[in-house]
Amino acid sequence: MIDLRLLREDPDRVRASQRARGEDVALVDSLLSADERRRSSGVRFDELRAEQRQLGKLIPKATGDEKAELLKKAGQLAADVKAADAERDAADAETKELLLRLGNLVHPDVPVGGEEDFVTLETHGTIRDFGAEGFEPKDHLELGTLLGAIDVERGAKVSGSRFYFLTGIGALLELALVNAAIAQATAAGFTPMLTPALVRPQSMAGTGFLGQAAQDVYRLDADDLYLVGTSEVPLAAYHMDEILDADRLPLRYAGFSPCFRREAGSHGKDTRGIFRVHQFDKVEMFSYVAPEDSQAEHQRLLQWEKEWLTSLELPFRVIDVATGDLGSSAARKFDCEAWIPTQGKYRELTSTSDCTEFQSRRLSIRFRDGKQVKPLATLNGTLCAVPRTIVAILENHQQADGSVYVPPVLRPYLGGREVLEPVAK
């Protein structure tokens, strides 16, 4: 959530942020009104309680008609205090509810618009010309079948659409990717973490995933728990309700977890293969830093993502995501999109978001800087979303005979294999 003081001091900035996101601008005025009622009712309650205490001192000293009058007044005052308390609580609850619906303040450099209004910042690698090489590229599912690596038919039989099995070399390729990603993150100073896949509502809400993203979240009603769509959620909630010492910052964690997404709004999109699925594994980077360091940390996370994709020898571009596609928690987001040959376009492989103080305020995570205790900044960045990375590797590194070249970074984790060979013709 944003700082209420900032809302009061500069509501136009908050309105502009909501407008840029394509979200409800009227929410700002509703929140300002609720906050004013909360503060005024709080003052009214305090005044009545003070009057009640003063009256309580007078009653024991009074006698006769005076005491009767004071007791009558005390009864009325007690009712007024109770009403003021209820009014204060109601205004406070409304303020909190509205505040939780407000998105993070958009960074001023973010391009304004919808999903297609991103700005390309840089491109890396060379897109292969398969025509010049003399063959038509196969898509990842055909290659995965040839390699004995992917089985979507049995995935659908067992679990339904958008589920899959990774088999044989496919399973080994996932493990190689995860181990190589964790090795890079550990070398960069991240603490490896294996995180819970089920979290309580306050953890999910605190990271901002029960707002506009709620339709894609799986919930276990009987247990009041949520399946995470990313280990960002448990990593953000890891220090919930804690005060950290400033000299511990930055704290950097690399979480590995299964991820679950309903993909409720993706009907008919990417239905072939394993690009868009309901369950997948991911290595996620997460940082806690002082607020003034968040933009520099954002660039560091992006750099680590670029190093990872470069080590996989994938052609990719970096985009500055537009305001309407940020997600409620992010003030700014950069995506790395790899080229997918059979689709003829770039597709998102990694994403890194600067969430500034938005999540830490919701989760009550603060740091002690001298005599001050204040919210810190949180950032997240995908290092390896496994299925999409497998898609990019198979399609970009395929050879005419259906085999697939293995980048050197993965070979130590694949028994030294330089090529993945077809098992079925």
Secondary structure, 3 states (H helix, E strand, C coil): CCCHHHHHHCHHHHHHHHHHHCCCCHHHHHHHHHHHHHHHHHHHHHHHHHHHHHHHHHHHHCCHHHHHHHHHHHHHHHHHHHHHHHHHHHHHHHHHHHHHHCCCCCCCCCCCCCCCCCEEEEEECCCCCHHHHCCCCCCHHHHHHHCCCEEHHHHHHHHCCCCCEECCHHHHHHHHHHHHHHHHHHHCCCEEEECCCEECHHHHHHCCCCCCCHHHCEEECCCCEEECCCCHHHHHHCCCCCEEEHHHCCEEEEEEEEEECCCCCCCCCCCCCCCCCCEEEEEEEEEEECHHHHHHHHHHHHHHHHHHHHHCCCCEEEEECCHHHCCCCCCEEEEEEEEECCCCEEEEEEEEEECCCHHHHHHCCEEEECCEEEECEEEEEEEEEHHHHHHHHHHHCECCCCCEECCHHHHHHCCCCCEECCCCC
